[in-house]
């Protein structure tokens, strides 16, 4: 090959090499840019995902609201809350108790006894006895059962003390019965005669016991002694409280209402009753 031919070939190949070199340099320059872009994208991804996971883990680790379980989980049969002897003393002519209506006897129950000792022309002695039991369950929104029972107990006492037409009303604390107890006595005049009313309200843990007892001498018979009626009412209320503790197991019946009872729930229910099942004659 002549020198001239080689020179012409070199001249033709030179532009081609220049083009290839340019393409290589451009690609080489683009690589770091891609790496940087990829690195930025890689850094931002895990942080975003990690933040979401951390927030989710933190939310799931938050403790659920809790409240102490109520001490008593059930109630006794209201018509069996008082002994046969007590019923014979307080309502001697009552044949049987009249159970109050309830859609949940484990939360509310009541029973009443009506006694009329008819002495003909000498008049009659009337007695009416009612026991009402209301149990409050612990609730994460409303609070512990004993606190709810405390609120209802206070309300019940206030309402009884505000009884319309009550004469000579007197309220007194009762010791040795439940966690707290109040007895309210007053006279109530009706067309049949003057009725001596005694009401004892007791709170024991998360249960409120309301015992009503009234008496009257009808058709000219003498009016019963209010002090004697009150003593009987206190005795019956204390017996009803004991029935509540016995219904919740040996630990409660032994005189330690705060001790766990057999079958006591480990978690609170979501609802609690808010109305009384009691009634007055």
C-alpha positions in Angstrom: 0.0 0.0 0.0 1.4 3.4 -1.0 2.0 6.2 1.5 -0.7 8.3 -0.1 -3.3 5.5 0.3 -2.5 5.0 4.0 -2.7 8.7 4.6 -6.2 8.9 3.0 -7.4 5.9 5.1 -6.1 7.5 8.3 -7.9 10.7 7.4 -11.2 8.8 7.0 -10.8 6.8 10.2 -9.9 9.8 12.4 -13.4 11.3 12.5 -14.9 7.8 13.3 -12.6 7.4 16.3 -13.4 10.9 17.4 -17.1 10.1 17.4 -16.6 6.8 19.3 -14.4 8.6 21.9 -17.1 11.3 22.3 -19.7 8.6 23.0 -17.6 6.9 25.6 -16.9 10.1 27.4 -20.5 11.0 27.4 -21.5 7.6 28.9 -18.7 7.8 31.5 -19.9 11.2 32.6 -23.5 9.9 32.9 -22.6 7.0 35.2 -21.9 9.1 38.3 -25.1 11.1 37.8 -27.1 7.9 37.6 -25.3 6.6 40.7 -26.0 9.7 42.6 -29.7 9.7 41.5 -30.0 6.0 42.5 -28.3 6.7 45.8 -30.7 9.5 46.7 -33.7 7.4 45.7 -32.4 4.5 47.8 -31.8 6.7 50.9 -35.3 8.2 50.8 -37.2 5.0 50.4 -36.3 3.1 53.5 -36.6 6.2 55.7 -40.2 6.7 54.6 -41.1 3.1 55.0 -39.2 2.8 58.3 -41.0 5.9 59.7 -44.4 4.4 58.9 -43.5 1.0 60.5 -42.1 2.8 63.6 -45.3 4.8 63.9 -47.4 1.7 63.5 -45.4 -0.2 66.0 -45.7 2.7 68.5 -49.5 2.8 68.0 -49.9 -0.9 68.5 -47.8 -0.8 71.6 -50.1 1.8 73.3 -51.9 0.1 76.3 -55.7 -0.3 76.1 -57.7 1.5 78.9 -58.3 -0.7 81.9 -60.4 -0.5 85.1 -60.4 -2.6 88.2 -62.9 -5.5 88.0 -66.0 -5.2 90.3 -65.9 -7.2 93.5 -69.3 -8.8 93.1 -70.4 -10.4 89.9 -74.0 -11.6 90.7 -76.9 -11.0 93.1 -78.9 -13.4 95.2 -82.6 -14.2 94.5 -84.3 -11.2 95.9 -87.2 -13.2 97.3 -84.7 -15.4 99.2 -82.5 -12.5 100.4 -84.3 -12.6 103.8 -84.7 -15.5 106.1 -88.0 -17.1 106.9 -87.8 -16.0 110.5 -87.2 -12.4 109.5 -90.2 -12.5 107.1 -92.4 -13.9 109.9 -91.3 -11.1 112.2 -91.7 -8.2 109.7 -94.5 -9.4 107.5 -96.3 -12.2 109.4 -99.4 -12.4 107.2 -97.5 -12.4 103.9 -98.0 -15.7 102.0 -95.1 -15.2 99.6 -92.9 -12.5 98.1 -93.8 -10.7 94.8 -90.7 -10.7 92.6 -90.1 -7.5 90.6 -89.6 -7.5 86.9 -86.0 -7.5 85.6 -84.3 -8.2 82.3 -81.1 -9.1 84.1 -81.4 -10.6 87.5 -77.6 -10.6 88.0 -77.7 -6.8 87.9 -81.0 -5.8 89.4 -83.6 -7.7 91.4 -86.4 -6.9 93.9 -89.1 -8.5 96.0 -91.9 -7.2 98.1 -94.1 -8.7 100.8 -97.5 -7.3 101.9 -99.0 -8.3 105.3 -102.5 -7.4 106.7 -103.4 -8.7 110.1 -107.1 -8.1 110.2 -108.6 -7.9 113.7 -112.1 -7.2 112.7 -113.8 -4.4 114.5 -110.6 -3.8 116.5 -108.8 -2.7 113.3 -105.9 -4.1 111.3 -102.2 -3.9 111.3 -100.6 -3.4 107.9 -97.0 -4.0 107.0 -95.2 -3.7 103.6 -91.6 -4.8 103.1 -89.5 -4.4 99.9 -85.9 -5.3 99.2 -84.2 -3.9 96.1 -80.7 -5.0 94.9 -78.8 -3.2 92.2 -75.3 -4.2 91.0 -72.9 -2.0 89.1 -70.3 -3.5 86.7 -66.9 -1.8 86.1 -66.8 0.1 82.8 -63.7 1.5 81.0 -65.7 4.7 80.2 -67.7 5.3 83.4 -65.3 3.9 85.9 -65.0 1.2 88.6 -68.2 -0.5 89.8 -67.8 0.5 93.4 -67.5 4.2 92.3 -70.7 3.9 90.3 -72.5 2.3 93.2 -71.2 5.1 95.5 -72.8 7.7 93.1 -76.1 5.8 93.0 -76.1 5.4 96.8 -75.7 9.1 97.3 -78.4 9.9 94.8 -80.8 7.4 96.4 -80.3 8.9 99.9 -80.9 12.4 98.5 -84.1 11.4 96.8 -85.5 9.6 99.9 -84.8 12.6 102.0 -86.7 14.7 99.5 -89.9 12.5 99.6 -92.9 14.7 99.0 -95.3 14.9 102.0 -92.8 13.4 104.4 -93.4 14.5 108.0 -90.9 14.4 110.9 -88.1 13.1 108.5 -84.9 11.9 110.2 -81.8 10.5 108.6 -79.0 8.7 110.4 -75.9 6.7 109.6 -76.0 3.0 110.2 -72.8 1.3 111.4 -71.8 -2.3 111.0 -73.7 -2.8 107.7 -71.9 -2.9 104.4 -69.3 -0.2 103.5 -71.8 2.6 104.3 -75.4 2.8 105.2 -78.1 5.4 105.9 -81.5 5.0 107.5 -84.3 7.5 106.7 -87.5 7.5 108.7 -90.6 9.6 108.3 -94.4 9.7 108.6 -96.6 9.7 105.5 -100.3 10.4 105.8 -102.7 8.7 103.5 -106.5 8.3 103.5 -106.2 4.9 105.2 -104.1 6.3 108.0 -100.6 7.4 109.0 -97.9 5.2 107.6 -94.5 4.9 109.4 -91.9 4.6 106.7 -88.4 3.3 107.2 -85.8 3.1 104.4 -82.3 1.7 104.8 -79.9 2.2 101.9 -76.6 0.3 102.0 -73.7 0.1 99.7 -71.4 -3.0 99.8 -68.7 -2.8 97.2 -70.4 -2.4 93.8 -73.9 -3.3 95.1 -76.6 -1.0 96.5 -79.3 -2.6 98.7 -82.4 -0.5 99.4 -84.8 -1.9 102.0 -88.2 -0.2 102.5 -90.4 -1.1 105.5 -93.6 0.6 106.5 -96.4 -0.1 108.9 -99.8 1.4 109.8 -102.7 0.8 112.2 -105.8 0.8 110.1 -109.5 1.0 110.9 -108.8 2.5 114.3 -106.0 0.1 115.3 -103.0 1.7 117.1 -100.1 3.2 115.1 -97.0 0.9 115.2 -94.0 2.1 117.1 -91.6 3.8 114.7 -88.4 2.9 116.7 -89.4 -0.8 116.6 -90.0 -0.7 112.9 -86.6 1.0 112.3 -84.8 -1.6 114.4 -86.4 -4.4 112.3 -85.6 -2.6 109.0 -81.9 -2.3 110.0 -81.8 -6.0 110.9 -83.3 -7.0 107.6 -81.0 -4.7 105.6 -78.0 -6.3 107.3 -79.3 -9.7 106.4 -79.8 -8.7 102.8 -76.2 -7.5 102.5 -75.0 -10.9 103.9 -77.1 -12.6 101.2 -75.2 -10.6 98.6 -71.8 -11.6 99.9 -72.8 -15.2 100.2 -74.1 -15.2 96.6 -70.5 -14.3 95.4 -68.6 -17.2 97.0 -67.0 -18.3 100.3 -64.4 -15.5 100.4 -67.0 -12.8 100.3 -69.3 -14.6 102.8 -66.5 -14.9 105.3 -66.8 -11.2 106.0 -64.1 -9.9 103.5 -66.1 -8.4 100.7 -62.9 -7.0 99.1 -61.4 -10.5 98.7 -61.8 -12.1 95.3 -65.0 -14.2 95.1 -65.2 -17.5 93.3 -65.8 -16.9 89.6 -65.0 -13.2 89.9 -64.4 -11.7 86.4 -61.0 -10.8 85.3 -62.2 -8.1 82.9 -64.9 -5.5 83.2 -68.1 -5.5 81.2 -69.0 -2.7 79.0 -72.4 -1.7 80.5 -73.7 -0.9 83.9 -77.3 -0.4 85.2 -78.3 3.1 86.1 -81.9 2.8 87.5 -83.3 1.3 90.7 -85.8 -1.6 90.8 -87.3 -0.5 94.1 -90.7 0.8 94.8 -92.7 2.2 97.7 -96.2 1.3 98.8 
